[in-house]
């Protein structure tokens, strides 16, 4: 009788740290299986993975998008405001 290999659970933070290695196929088989299992069960991490994969595809493709003038500054302000709001909710 074969014993099923017991995998140790992986948390969201660990998945996020390994997402680029996962996309590149640069993980050990055990870690890859743990990330696979987590992505099947966690919609938030699956969204992070999908978004990261899309960014890699966009940047790796031949069709590079030109961003409008001031886009990065507006994005930075928006992200800073969202982080400040999220920090205020944690208090």
Secondary structure, DSSP 8 states (H G I E B T S, - for coil): -----------HHHHHHHHHHHHHT-S-HHHHHHHHHHHHH-HHHHHHHHHHHHHHHHHHSS------TTHHHHHHHHHHHHHHHHHHHH-
